[in-house]
Amino acid sequence: MFYCKPFYYHYIPDTLNMNSDTSQTITRIADDSEMIDETIHHKFMRQALIIAQEAYDSQEVPVGCVFVLDGETIIGSGRNRTNETCNGTRHAELEAVDSILSTNKYTSYIFRRCTLYVTVEPCVMCAYALRQLEIKHVYYGCANERFGGTVPI
């Protein structure tokens, strides 16, 4: 099994400004964080890591994610499926969004109440999609030095 750093980055998509020199609102959340109980972060990130392992076992880039409604319930999850589908847009985050909306149980407005836990920093495409869905909080396990989309361009 692969390993991500034992801390998470907290990214707030509403602050994304592609044309600005201002820095993103990204906070490192360490064990001494005064934010919500760290065990909650670990619980949901652990689920994302399990899903990422499934991606790895399927010869995919090992990225997994979970959407958590109101800080309590996982309503959807996704893993990378770009190789399996031969479609470069089938990233974990978009797979999860599609699975949530395909149930017809929720509309896109549900994402305003969701927090995303993802094993790797969202790429530019996914970060922009998350912003459009008005997701308030994204926690990710390790930075994506090459394609990360949570810092200004």
VEXDREN-2710 file (C-alpha; in Angstrom, 1 decimal):
% VEXDREN-2710
k/r/px/py/pz
1/MET/0.0/0.0/0.0
2/PHE/1.3/3.5/-0.8
3/TYR/1.6/6.2/1.8
4/CYS/0.5/9.8/2.1
5/LYS/1.9/12.3/4.6
6/PRO/0.2/12.1/8.0
7/PHE/-1.2/15.6/7.8
8/TYR/-3.7/17.1/5.4
9/TYR/-3.9/20.3/3.5
10/HIS/-7.2/22.2/3.7
11/TYR/-8.2/24.1/0.6
12/ILE/-11.2/26.4/0.2
13/PRO/-12.3/26.4/-3.4
14/ASP/-14.2/29.7/-3.1
15/THR/-10.8/31.5/-2.9
16/LEU/-9.7/30.2/-6.3
17/ASN/-8.8/33.1/-8.5
18/MET/-7.1/32.1/-11.7
19/ASN/-6.2/35.7/-12.6
20/SER/-4.8/36.9/-9.3
21/ASP/-1.4/37.1/-7.6
22/THR/-3.0/36.6/-4.2
23/SER/-2.2/33.3/-2.5
24/GLN/-4.7/30.5/-2.0
25/THR/-6.3/29.8/1.3
26/ILE/-4.4/26.6/2.0
27/THR/-3.8/25.5/5.6
28/ARG/-1.6/22.7/6.8
29/ILE/-3.6/20.7/9.3
30/ALA/-1.3/18.9/11.7
31/ASP/-2.0/16.8/14.8
32/ASP/-2.0/19.9/17.0
33/SER/-4.7/21.5/14.9
34/GLU/-7.4/23.5/16.7
35/MET/-9.9/22.7/13.9
36/ILE/-12.5/19.9/14.2
37/ASP/-11.4/16.8/15.9
38/GLU/-8.4/15.3/14.0
39/THR/-9.9/11.8/14.3
40/ILE/-12.7/12.9/12.0
41/HIS/-10.2/13.9/9.3
42/HIS/-8.4/10.5/9.8
43/LYS/-11.6/8.6/9.6
44/PHE/-12.6/10.0/6.2
45/MET/-9.1/10.2/4.8
46/ARG/-8.7/6.5/5.7
47/GLN/-11.7/5.7/3.5
48/ALA/-10.3/7.7/0.7
49/LEU/-7.0/5.8/1.0
50/ILE/-8.9/2.5/0.8
51/ILE/-10.5/3.6/-2.4
52/ALA/-7.1/4.8/-3.7
53/GLN/-5.7/1.3/-3.1
54/GLU/-8.5/-0.1/-5.2
55/ALA/-7.4/2.3/-8.0
56/TYR/-3.8/1.1/-7.6
57/ASP/-4.9/-2.5/-7.7
58/SER/-6.7/-1.8/-11.0
59/GLN/-3.5/-0.3/-12.6
60/GLU/-4.8/3.3/-12.2
61/VAL/-3.1/6.3/-10.6
62/PRO/-3.8/5.7/-6.9
63/VAL/-6.2/8.5/-6.1
64/GLY/-9.4/8.1/-4.1
65/CYS/-11.9/10.5/-2.6
66/VAL/-15.1/10.7/-0.5
67/PHE/-17.7/13.4/-0.2
68/VAL/-19.0/13.9/3.3
69/LEU/-22.4/15.5/3.9
70/ASP/-22.6/17.8/6.9
71/GLY/-19.4/16.4/8.4
72/GLU/-21.0/13.1/9.1
73/THR/-22.1/10.8/6.3
74/ILE/-20.2/9.7/3.2
75/ILE/-22.6/10.2/0.3
76/GLY/-20.3/9.3/-2.5
77/SER/-16.8/8.1/-3.4
78/GLY/-14.6/7.8/-6.5
79/ARG/-11.3/6.6/-7.7
80/ASN/-9.3/7.3/-10.8
81/ARG/-10.6/5.4/-13.9
82/THR/-8.7/7.1/-16.6
83/ASN/-6.9/4.0/-17.9
84/GLU/-10.0/1.8/-17.6
85/THR/-12.2/4.2/-19.5
86/CYS/-9.5/5.6/-21.8
87/ASN/-10.8/9.0/-20.8
88/GLY/-8.4/11.5/-19.3
89/THR/-11.3/13.3/-17.4
90/ARG/-12.3/10.4/-15.2
91/HIS/-10.5/11.6/-12.1
92/ALA/-11.6/10.4/-8.7
93/GLU/-13.3/13.7/-7.9
94/LEU/-15.4/13.7/-11.1
95/GLU/-16.2/10.0/-10.8
96/ALA/-17.6/10.7/-7.3
97/VAL/-19.6/13.7/-8.4
98/ASP/-21.1/11.6/-11.2
99/SER/-21.9/8.8/-8.9
100/ILE/-23.7/11.1/-6.4
101/LEU/-25.7/12.8/-9.1
102/SER/-26.6/9.6/-10.9
103/THR/-28.5/8.3/-7.9
104/ASN/-31.2/11.0/-8.5
105/LYS/-31.3/11.3/-4.7
106/TYR/-29.4/14.6/-4.7
107/THR/-29.2/17.7/-6.9
108/SER/-26.0/19.7/-7.5
109/TYR/-26.9/22.0/-4.6
110/ILE/-26.0/19.2/-2.1
111/PHE/-22.3/19.9/-2.7
112/ARG/-22.6/23.2/-0.8
113/ARG/-23.0/21.1/2.3
114/CYS/-20.2/18.6/1.5
115/THR/-16.6/18.3/2.4
116/LEU/-14.3/16.4/0.1
117/TYR/-11.4/14.2/1.3
118/VAL/-9.1/13.2/-1.4
119/THR/-5.7/11.5/-1.2
120/VAL/-3.9/13.8/-3.7
121/GLU/-4.3/17.6/-4.3
122/PRO/-6.9/18.1/-7.0
123/CYS/-5.6/19.0/-10.5
124/VAL/-6.6/22.3/-12.2
125/MET/-9.6/20.7/-13.9
126/CYS/-11.0/19.1/-10.8
127/ALA/-10.2/22.2/-8.6
128/TYR/-12.2/24.3/-11.0
129/ALA/-15.1/21.8/-11.1
130/LEU/-15.2/21.8/-7.3
131/ARG/-15.3/25.5/-7.3
132/GLN/-18.3/25.5/-9.7
133/LEU/-20.1/23.0/-7.4
134/GLU/-19.5/25.4/-4.5
135/ILE/-17.8/22.9/-2.3
136/LYS/-16.6/24.7/0.8
137/HIS/-13.8/22.5/2.0
138/VAL/-11.4/20.1/0.4
139/TYR/-8.8/18.1/2.5
140/TYR/-6.1/16.3/0.6
141/GLY/-3.3/14.1/1.8
142/CYS/-0.3/15.0/-0.4
143/ALA/0.5/17.8/-2.8
144/ASN/0.4/17.3/-6.6
145/GLU/3.6/19.2/-7.5
146/ARG/3.1/18.8/-11.3
147/PHE/-0.6/19.3/-11.8
148/GLY/-2.0/20.7/-8.6
149/GLY/-4.8/23.2/-9.0
150/THR/-5.1/24.8/-5.6
151/VAL/-2.4/27.5/-6.0
152/PRO/-2.6/30.5/-8.3
153/ILE/-1.4/30.1/-11.9
END
